[in-house]
Amino acid sequence: MKNIKEIAFGPVPSRRLGRSLGVNNIPPKICTYSCVYCQLGRNLKMSKIRQAFYDPEDVFNAVKIKVEDVLSRKEKIDYITFVPDGEPTLDINLGKELSLIKTLGIKVAIISNSSLIDNPDVQNELMGFDLVSLKVDAVSNDIFKKINRPFKGIELDNILQGIRDFSSSFKGILITETMIIDNIDYGDEFEKIGEFLASLNNLEKAYISIPTRPPQEDWGRPPKEETVNEAFQIFETKLPKKVEYLIGYEGNAFSYSGNLEEDVLSITAVHPMREDALMEIVEKDKGSFEVIEKLIRNGLIKKIQYQGQNYYLRKFF
């Protein structure tokens, strides 16, 4: 079993959620999709069957300990966010974990790829969140399959209907994210996505994002500025004042515990760190960069370059 210390991480700076304390409720790279732009590398396992991964009490205790530690240092937590190494709704204990974590009195969010949203049980569990972020990268099947590369049996039409049904009943904050990449002939897809998003009830914000971290496939890189602007302008006509970019670097406001190795391993497991952010952690923990070099030598993290910046990522195998 995964060390429960790695179940809760951060807080990390989130472009959507402010200071977000992450909940890593899925073992490394078990997902319903194999998105070409995924920041975590290739999947270890694909599935659409919900199952138990960790004891809900272990998840809760890990989060509770982390929250108490962060608050004791008078650091801010805006959201506790389910944002794991795979798709969080694959966890059949998601509802139980949410109920326990809500007793901590902090808003709880989830970032989902939407793949299981047509499942009534998943919809019921998502109703309990304060904020739900759903992925809508495409509404046309050919583009959906090329970008998201879903597990067999996952159908886009069912997903889109599930999102519609959920949006009609959800009382919390609903946001969507559409990732745009290069090497895709979008044609009139932006028009179609915009129309779909405009049909949703209670949608607070539609985010347009681009890969800002190293992608799974080399060709899943950021698009040209003209493409992003086109998408924004089209979305804005369908959703006035509800569209925003997610194209900037999140910043370096990572948390620290005083254990440099633990901090780096827990954060890089789900959130690659830019070198300047890593150096701030080293300084805050009063550690030595030799710790980082040792982690690299031991094959626990790796250093890669992307768009002129050095990134440090956790290695799972």
C-alpha positions in Angstrom: 0.0 0.0 0.0 1.1 3.5 -0.7 2.5 5.4 2.2 -0.5 7.4 3.6 1.7 10.4 3.9 1.6 10.6 0.1 -2.2 10.6 0.0 -2.3 14.3 1.1 0.0 16.8 -0.4 0.6 20.5 -0.6 -1.0 23.0 -0.4 0.0 23.8 -4.0 -0.9 26.9 -6.0 -3.9 26.2 -8.2 -5.0 28.4 -11.1 -8.6 27.6 -10.3 -8.7 27.0 -6.5 -6.1 29.3 -4.9 -4.2 27.3 -2.2 -5.3 23.7 -2.8 -4.4 20.8 -0.5 -4.5 17.8 -2.7 -6.0 14.4 -2.0 -4.3 11.6 -4.0 -7.0 8.9 -3.7 -5.9 6.8 -6.7 -2.7 4.7 -7.1 -0.2 6.0 -9.7 -1.6 6.3 -13.2 -4.9 4.3 -13.0 -7.2 6.2 -15.3 -10.0 6.0 -17.8 -8.1 8.1 -20.3 -4.6 8.2 -21.7 -4.6 11.9 -22.7 -1.8 12.9 -25.0 -1.1 16.0 -22.9 -1.1 14.2 -19.5 1.6 15.6 -17.2 2.2 12.3 -15.4 3.4 10.2 -18.3 2.0 6.9 -19.6 -0.7 5.0 -17.8 0.2 2.0 -15.7 -3.4 0.7 -16.0 -6.6 1.8 -17.8 -10.0 0.9 -16.4 -13.6 2.1 -16.2 -14.5 -0.2 -13.3 -14.9 1.6 -9.9 -13.1 -0.1 -7.1 -11.6 0.4 -3.6 -8.0 1.6 -3.4 -7.4 2.8 0.1 -9.3 2.5 3.4 -11.5 5.7 3.7 -10.2 6.2 7.3 -6.6 6.1 6.0 -7.4 8.8 3.4 -9.2 10.9 6.0 -6.5 10.6 8.6 -3.8 11.5 6.1 -5.8 14.6 5.1 -6.5 15.6 8.7 -2.9 15.3 9.8 -1.8 17.4 6.8 -4.5 20.1 7.4 -3.5 20.4 11.1 0.1 20.7 10.1 -0.6 23.4 7.5 -2.9 25.4 9.8 -0.4 25.2 12.7 2.0 27.2 10.5 -0.8 29.7 9.8 -0.9 28.8 6.1 -4.1 29.2 4.1 -6.1 26.3 2.6 -8.8 27.5 0.2 -9.9 24.0 -0.9 -9.1 20.4 -0.2 -9.1 18.9 -3.7 -9.4 15.4 -5.0 -6.8 15.6 -7.8 -4.9 12.3 -7.8 -2.6 10.3 -10.1 -5.6 9.0 -12.1 -9.3 9.7 -12.4 -10.7 10.3 -8.9 -14.2 8.9 -9.6 -12.7 5.5 -10.2 -12.6 5.3 -6.3 -15.7 3.5 -5.1 -15.1 5.0 -1.7 -15.1 8.6 -2.9 -18.4 9.4 -1.2 -17.3 8.0 2.1 -14.0 9.9 1.9 -15.8 13.1 1.1 -18.2 12.8 4.1 -15.3 12.3 6.4 -13.2 15.2 5.0 -16.1 17.6 5.1 -16.1 17.4 8.9 -12.8 19.4 8.8 -14.8 22.5 7.8 -12.9 23.3 4.6 -14.4 23.5 1.2 -13.9 20.4 -0.9 -13.3 20.3 -4.7 -12.8 17.6 -7.3 -11.1 17.7 -10.7 -12.6 15.0 -12.9 -12.1 14.1 -16.5 -15.9 13.5 -16.7 -15.5 9.9 -18.1 -17.8 8.3 -15.5 -20.3 11.2 -15.1 -23.1 9.1 -16.7 -22.9 6.7 -13.7 -25.8 7.7 -11.3 -23.6 6.7 -8.3 -20.9 9.0 -9.4 -23.3 11.9 -10.0 -24.8 11.4 -6.5 -21.3 11.5 -4.9 -20.3 14.6 -6.9 -23.4 16.4 -5.6 -21.7 16.6 -2.2 -18.7 18.7 -3.4 -18.5 22.4 -3.0 -16.8 22.7 -6.4 -16.7 20.3 -9.4 -14.4 20.7 -12.3 -15.3 18.7 -15.4 -13.2 18.2 -18.5 -14.7 18.9 -21.9 -11.9 18.7 -24.4 -14.1 17.8 -27.3 -17.7 17.1 -28.3 -16.9 15.4 -31.6 -16.0 11.7 -31.3 -12.9 11.8 -33.6 -11.2 14.6 -31.7 -12.2 13.1 -28.4 -10.6 9.8 -29.2 -7.4 11.5 -30.6 -6.9 13.7 -27.6 -8.3 11.8 -24.6 -7.8 8.2 -25.9 -10.5 6.7 -23.7 -10.7 3.2 -22.3 -12.8 0.8 -24.4 -16.5 1.1 -23.7 -16.4 4.8 -22.7 -18.8 6.7 -25.0 -18.7 10.4 -25.6 -22.4 10.8 -26.1 -23.0 9.2 -22.6 -20.5 11.6 -21.1 -22.1 14.7 -22.6 -25.6 13.6 -21.5 -24.2 12.9 -18.0 -22.7 16.4 -17.8 -26.0 17.9 -18.8 -28.0 15.9 -16.2 -25.5 16.7 -13.5 -25.5 20.4 -14.2 -29.3 20.6 -14.0 -29.2 19.4 -10.3 -25.8 20.4 -8.8 -26.0 23.3 -6.4 -22.3 23.9 -5.9 -19.8 25.7 -8.1 -19.5 24.0 -11.5 -16.6 24.8 -13.8 -15.3 23.2 -17.0 -11.8 22.9 -18.5 -11.1 22.5 -22.2 -7.5 21.7 -23.0 -6.3 22.9 -26.4 -3.2 21.4 -28.1 -1.3 21.7 -31.2 -1.5 19.3 -34.2 -5.3 19.1 -34.1 -7.6 20.2 -36.9 -10.3 21.7 -34.8 -12.4 22.9 -37.7 -15.7 24.1 -36.1 -15.1 22.2 -32.9 -14.8 25.4 -30.8 -18.2 26.4 -31.9 -19.6 23.0 -31.0 -17.9 23.0 -27.6 -19.1 26.5 -26.9 -22.7 25.6 -27.7 -22.6 22.6 -25.5 -21.2 24.5 -22.6 -23.8 27.2 -23.1 -26.5 24.5 -22.7 -25.4 23.6 -19.2 -27.3 24.9 -16.2 -25.4 26.8 -13.5 -22.0 26.8 -15.2 -19.9 29.4 -13.4 -16.8 29.4 -15.5 -15.5 27.8 -18.7 -11.7 27.6 -18.6 -9.5 27.3 -21.7 -6.2 25.7 -20.9 -3.0 24.7 -22.7 -0.3 22.3 -21.6 1.9 24.1 -19.2 3.9 21.1 -18.0 5.6 18.3 -20.0 3.0 16.2 -21.9 2.8 12.4 -22.3 3.2 12.7 -26.1 5.7 15.1 -27.7 3.1 16.3 -30.1 0.6 17.2 -27.3 2.3 20.6 -26.9 0.7 24.0 -26.6 -1.1 25.4 -29.7 -0.3 28.6 -31.5 -1.5 31.8 -29.8 -3.9 32.4 -32.7 -5.7 29.1 -32.0 -6.1 29.9 -28.3 -7.4 33.4 -29.1 -9.9 31.9 -31.6 -11.2 29.5 -29.0 -11.6 32.2 -26.5 -13.4 34.6 -28.8 -15.8 31.8 -29.9 -16.5 30.6 -26.3 -17.0 34.2 -25.2 -19.8 34.7 -27.8 -21.6 31.7 -26.3 -20.8 32.3 -22.7 -20.3 36.1 -22.1 -18.2 36.9 -19.1 -17.8 33.2 -18.2 -14.6 32.3 -20.1 -11.1 32.6 -18.8 -7.6 31.4 -19.8 -5.7 28.9 -17.8 -2.4 29.4 -19.5 -0.1 31.0 -16.8 2.4 29.4 -14.4 0.8 28.8 -11.0 3.6 30.4 -9.0 5.8 29.0 -6.3 3.6 29.1 -3.2 4.2 25.4 -2.3 3.9 24.3 1.3 6.7 22.7 3.2 6.9 20.5 6.3 10.6 20.6 7.1 11.3 17.2 5.6 12.7 18.1 2.2 12.7 14.6 0.7 9.1 14.0 1.8 7.9 17.3 0.5 9.5 16.9 -2.9 8.3 13.3 -3.4 4.7 14.1 -2.3 4.4 17.2 -4.5 6.1 15.9 -7.6 3.9 12.7 -7.5 1.0 14.8 -8.9 2.4 18.2 -9.6 5.7 18.6 -11.5 7.8 21.4 -10.0 9.6 24.1 -11.9 13.2 24.5 -10.8 12.7 27.9 -9.2 9.8 26.5 -7.1 12.0 23.6 -6.1 14.8 25.9 -5.0 12.3 27.8 -2.7 11.3 24.5 -1.1 15.0 23.7 -0.5 15.5 27.1 1.1 12.4 26.9 3.3 13.3 23.4 4.5 16.9 24.5 5.1 18.0 21.6 3.1 20.7 20.9 0.6 20.3 20.4 -3.2 22.3 17.2 -2.6 19.0 15.8 -1.4 17.5 16.5 -4.8 20.5 15.1 -6.7 20.3 11.9 -4.5 16.6 11.5 -5.4 17.6 11.8 -9.1 20.4 9.3 -8.8 18.1 6.8 -7.0 15.6 7.1 -9.8 12.8 8.6 -7.6 12.5 11.8 -9.5 13.7 13.0 -12.9 14.7 16.4 -14.3 13.5 17.3 -17.8 13.4 20.5 -19.8 10.2 21.9 -21.3 9.8 25.3 -23.0 13.1 26.6 -21.7 12.4 25.6 -18.1 13.7 22.8 -15.9 11.0 20.6 -14.3 11.3 17.9 -11.7 8.8 15.0 -11.8 8.2 11.9 -9.7 9.1 8.6 -11.4 6.6 5.8 -10.8 8.6 2.9 -12.4 
